[in-house]
Amino acid sequence: DVCRRFRIPIYFRKGRAVLTSGLVRACLNVLRCVAEGFPQGRFAALLDTDYFRAGGPGLARTLREVGFVAESARPLAECVAATRATDDPAARASGRATLAARGEECARVMAVLRPLEGRRTVAAHVRTFRRALGALGLRPVLQDDRALTAARRDVRARVRFEETLTALAALTQSMGRGPVTLDDFVRLLVAALEPQEIEDPLEPAGSVRALSVRDARGLDFDVVYLLGLDAGTFPAPRRESPLLPDGLKRAMNPLAAGLLRRKLGARAAGLPLAGCLRTAREASLEDPFLFFLALSMPERALVLSCPAKDERGNPTVASPFVDEVAACLEGGLVPQVLSSTALVPEAASCCEPAELLARAALDRWAPARTRSPDRSPGRPPDRLPDRLAAALRSALPDGVARMAAIDARAAIEARRSRYFLTPRAEGARKDALADTYVGRLAGELGFLEAHVAAMRWSPTRLERLAACGFKFFAAYVLGLHEEPPPELDVVPIELGKIFHRVLEEFLRAHPRLPADRDAARALGRAFLAQTRTIGAAAIPAKDRAFFDLTWLRLEAGLDELIVREHEAQEKRDREGLTVERRLEQPIEFALPDPAGGPPLTLFGLPDRIEVERRGPVAERLRVLDYKVTRDARRYAAALDPERELGRTAFQLPVYLLATLGRGTAGVSTDTELEGGFLVLLARRAQQRLIEPLPRALLEGVVTERIHALRAHARAGRFDVDPDPCDPWCPYRTVCRYQPPPLEDED
């Protein structure tokens, strides 16, 4: 802002890195896409970029629609064929031709890239690469003064890129280097491009240069501003790598040095190869050296700057480097604290209308400034006359409208801030501050009421509405759903699908375990060895190594489950009970409104419902849900009525209410009701969390809460008041939630 205001040119780095050019990144993506086995992300980026005539956004979307992950995981042709073989006649009739055409076009692009695979000399790689770029239709960018800055930069980057390819081909040929794989060629090309920069054609003299200390080595300046001098930033903490600890690095250094000398031959003479793997302590020694370099750069003045607070608003501690400089100066350093509003100039220093408007807004909405500091005690401060706003209204053509817009926006933000800062316990006060800008809809809501009235409610929808009304509104009223791209590894939701499917099949195949525990565990291992395809079919195709890792976790989870099930089976046998299981059976029922309103339709798919009987009498009705995680703490809260049960956790209560509402033979008012979670990867003491859920609680407090949530939705009460706020929420950038500040700890 300062450079823009005073028309001072600013330049970053010594120049712009070649690797930051969009054209160079697109070209390198071609090589990496082939070398990595055509992963969905890279192949979609290749099809979507404007640097190649081949492809288009429709083709990139096709990859997501057919569930393509990577050619090495499941070929594209198979993904297209599987999607075209859908059981939906309407989808088959309407999309067959389009899907076939797009699939063939993707296959043609893939066929153009396949010749890049293989082992050949660097010069041969360069020739093949250039042919592939030509076949893809690399768009030429004309070197024209009238072109955009980015286009001119791409021209210079392409020239440098072509020169690097030519030099690599000639150099490796003269050195007699043999054939290399495509992976090695990519690494060699990136290593050659990484240090290269594109100098700006304008002369940077008399400008501000924004550089890292490394980039500024060897340069001198009149004045140097050294930013970020807070502990944790400069110097930055260096921690040992969890995959390659320092002790292992020390042991590997002699072996690595010998390997490099054999690889480099005569070219290794004089190179310091003994410590090529740096430990955390050795890496931490670099920051004092860089600080010394920064101190040697200015010729007239050096300004040391550190932030008073970090990005979260927490106070920071000055870097120890600042303390060392202060200790070397007689009288130390005199700190100068700048206000957060220092970048808004005073009215007399403003140079353009935008700055005057910013000054007027700050004066009108900043805390009141007093006319005189010696006012009488108890007297409220007097504001200075607001002459600037009046002058702007009359001087600017749209001054009245712009000042009114500033005031309206400031009033909205002030009200929002008061709403977010009001504790949830002060319900009436918080409710009075709720308006449209925090999710409270107003006006004609007939369509919304009809939409909510016709809605079928699952536990997930209830929990989302209870935790954050805006998240529910965005997902189920506006229909803004995330579409995560396919991944090579098994993501958590897919991990849950695999576990649920395999456990369901195991319990169906073996409703009763052998009497001997070891025999039961052996039965589980034999079952997994025969049913690997069941788990693989539950999710899109994955990389084999990632799926093997998931299968190992499944083996451990199933083994622990068998141990728990065997203990429960022995206990039932001692008590003379039998068990009836309902596995993955969908439910749907109407929940009556105790207040006499219309019923609410609930549906879901419980993992497991158990009815323990003594003869024809059902003594215990239990709902169990599988969770594939190591942390069981949050599920304990979902079983506590004083914490989350019936407030933001509805899964188990809804399934129990549905089972009671559908009617189960032998179930009466004397039947004990239980709900719980089987946390498969947690420690043994936390794996089986089961608590009694009284019927009075379910049919009273929980039922009333469910109907109250629906009433809030029909009334348009989608307040931005998350409980708690999910930092990874996909709607986080839209709701603009402001968490209240945390109190300082004693």
Secondary structure, 3 states (H helix, E strand, C coil): CHHHHCCCCEEECCCEEHHHCHHHHHHHHHHHHHHCCCEHHHHHHHHHCCCECCCCHHHHHHHHHCCCCECCCCCHHHHHHHHHCCCCHHHHHHHHHHHHHHHHHHHHHHHHHHHHCCCECHHHHHHHHHHHHHHHCECCCCCCCCCCHHHHHHHHHHHHHHHHHHHHHHHHHHHCCCCECHHHHHHHHHHHHCCCEECCCCCCCCCEEECCCCCCCCCCEEEEEECCCECCCCCCCCCCCCCCCHHHHHHHHHHHHHHHHHHHHHHHCCCCCCCCCCCHHHHHCHHHHHHHHHHCCEEEEEEECCCCECCCCCECCECHHHHHHHHHCCCCCCCCCCCCCCCCCCHHHCCCHHHHHHHHHHHHHCCCCCCCCCCCCCCCCCCCCCHHHHHHHHHCCCHHHHHHHHHHHHHHHHHHHHHHHCCCCCHHHHHHHCCHHHCECCCCCHHHHHHHHCCCECHHHHHHHHHCHHHHHHHHHCCCCCCCCCCCCCCHHHHHHHHHHHHHHHHHHCCCCCCCHHHHHHHHHHHHHHCHHHHHHCCCCCCHHHHHHHHHHHHHHHHHHHHHHHHHHHHHHHHCCEEEEEECCCEEEEECCCCCCCCEEEEECCCEEEEEEECCEEEEEEEEEEECCCCCHHHHHCCCCCCCECCCECHHHHHHHHHHHHCCCCCCCCCEEEEEEEECCCCHHHCEEEEECCHHHHHHHHHHHHHHHHHHHHCCECCCCCCCCCCCCCCHHHHCCCCCCCCCCC
